[in-house]
Amino acid sequence: MRIRHKPWARPELAASPICTDIPGAKALRGIWRAQFVRPEQPLFIELGCGKGGWVSQAAVRNPGNNYLAFDIKSEMLGMARRKTDAAFAEAGRTPDNIRLSILNIEHITEVLSPEDKVDRIYINFCNPWPKMSHKKRRLTHPKQLYQYASLLRGELHFKTDDADLFAESKEYFTESGWQILRATDDLHADEPADNIRTEHENMFAAEGKKIHFLIAVPPQGAYGQPVREYVKKKDAPEVQDELGMEKTEP
Ligand SMILES: C[S@@+](CC[C@H](N)C(=O)[O-])C[C@H]1O[C@@H](n2cnc3c(N)ncnc32)[C@H](O)[C@@H]1O
């Protein structure tokens, strides 16, 4: 999606104590928890937060969790920063349980490690990348799932409006050894009281589209393992290709 250049975004992000650029995020690898006022709280991360409607509301409503949200675009993160400040101001709180960072999620293990003890990952309405040659860019592609599995000690929650992406993602999770604990093709048919709708979720719901949702957990034994070692052990040749690894012999 093309978004209009926002000249204010980068200066505002640089001046904000809750925002981090890529070198800053790399420097915090393994010590993210210490960036929060209450480091012992569960650490939840959102991948591709967009304008930040979901993460700002989640952080305001749940002061007992810490939230770290990533997006590749400074324009998006700039809007998320403004939305976060506004949501916390309205609640009469300082944003002490939320951090925002620029990141291409394809490089997530460069900024997060098992020492960060990530308790949950949220992927809300990631780009569907329907063309065959682009599918490896999906945030649910096995190449990504192997990376998440190395640093996630809890659940991954995934929402999308795209039926094909959802069906293929379920295959990705299963192929990569994840266990799907719950899956529904119509989250709003019986919407959980604690569901926070994202900007895209509201837009798709207004168009009458169904919202697909799943919860999955990584394979046992993956947490804390170097990704390349784990992929080698699992003998996943397609993923070895994507990670630029030498393939294991058949
Ligand atoms: C369709 S929008 C969804 C935004 C928001 N989660 C929502 O539900 O309204 C997808 C977001 O993911 C971001 N994104 C896409 N690919 C990414 C990547 N590789 N790394 C980080 N963010 C990415 C985009 O910039 C965009 O903000």
The ligand as a Gaussian input file, in Angstrom:
#p B3LYP/6-31G(d) Opt

LIG

0 1
 C       -2.337000      -4.109000       6.156000
 S       -1.441000      -3.174000       7.305000
 C       -2.180000      -3.660000       8.870000
 C       -1.961000      -2.655000       9.928000
 C       -2.612000      -2.968000      11.291000
 N       -2.006000      -4.144000      11.899000
 C       -4.098000      -3.142000      11.172000
 O       -4.577000      -4.275000      11.368000
 O       -4.791000      -2.167000      10.919000
 C        0.108000      -4.040000       7.344000
 C        1.194000      -3.274000       8.085000
 O        2.359000      -4.108000       8.132000
 C        3.503000      -3.343000       7.813000
 N        4.494000      -4.274000       7.240000
 C        4.418000      -4.934000       6.063000
 N        5.500000      -5.713000       5.882000
 C        6.284000      -5.531000       6.978000
 C        7.535000      -6.037000       7.376000
 N        8.218000      -6.902000       6.616000
 N        8.047000      -5.637000       8.552000
 C        7.367000      -4.750000       9.328000
 N        6.171000      -4.244000       9.011000
 C        5.637000      -4.618000       7.848000
 C        3.016000      -2.283000       6.838000
 O        3.854000      -1.139000       6.810000
 C        1.628000      -1.986000       7.385000
 O        1.651000      -0.947000       8.328000

